[in-house]
Amino acid sequence: MKIYIVGSVGSGKTTLARKVAANLHIPHFETDSFVWNHQPTGDTRNDIDVRNQLLIDAVQLEEWVIEGVHIDWTDEALLVADQIIFLDIPVHKRTWRIIRRYIRQLLKIEKVNYKPTFTIFRKMFQWNTYFEEQMKPLFLTKFEVFGTKVHYLYTNEEVEEWLQRLQMEETR
């Protein structure tokens, strides 16, 4: 199974991807990890060739879950995905999740790939707005060609229902 999950900051992409990967025993990739080289001393941006090769290496596996908010350079993954999940969670819920996540990260309750600074916290709100206004329309247009393999999920209940259907499909 190849599943691609898209959504804004705070939409639940990583949480859902981790659940799917654990349930199906398949690898999980974040597109941010293709873009960024995470180091204890700080993150550096990968060269485009490196980023693209990391994506190709992941996509060529038999099964995977890839999640992220990047567009265009990730088209190959969208093309070969069995299912594309678009997490279109309302802005107010994403806002609350961003706040809760930041607090949990500061308290070291939630693991993170980056240093949870106040600057990053503020940027998450900017990224959330940018996604809603700029990225979401691009994704919706891009997804038109993929037909029924795209699942638009708007609530936690819909996410849970989709997860249950996926598990039922896998046990057949």
C-alpha positions, 0 to 999 in steps of 0.5 A, a space after each residue: 500500500 502506498 499512501 500520500 497524506 497532505 494537510 496544513 500545519 496542525 491538520 494531523 498529517 504526522 499523527 495519521 501517518 505514524 498510525 498508518 505506518 505502525 498498523 500496516 508495518 510500512 515505512 513513514 516519510 515526512 517530506 520535510 525530511 527530504 527538504 531538511 537535513 536535521 542535525 543537532 547543531 541545526 537544520 540545513 536545507 538539502 540541495 534540490 538533487 538530494 531532496 529529489 533523490 530522497 523522494 525517489 528512493 522512498 517512492 520506489 519502495 513497495 509500500 510507504 506512507 509519505 506525508 507533507 505539505 509540499 507540492 510540484 516536486 512531489 508529483 511522482 509520489 502522488 502519481 503512484 500512490 494508491 490513496 491520497 488523503 487530504 486532511 482539510 481540518 478547520 482552521 480553528 482546530 488546527 490553530 488549537 493543535 498548534 498551540 497544544 503541540 508547542 506547549 507539549 514540545 516545551 514540556 518535552 511531552 511531544 518529540 519534534 525534529 526541530 527546536 521548538 522556538 517561539 519564532 517557529 511557533 509564530 511561523 506555524 500560524 503564518 504557514 497555516 494561513 498561507 496553506 489555507 489561502 495559497 496552497 489549498 487551492 493548488 492541491 484541490 486543483 491538482 487532485 482533480 485528475 486523481 479521481 476516487 483515490 483522493 479522500 477528503 477528510 474534514 473531521 476527526 471522525 472521518 479520519 477514524 472512519 477512513 483508518 477503520 476502512 483501511 484496516 478492514 481492506 488490509 485484513 482481507 
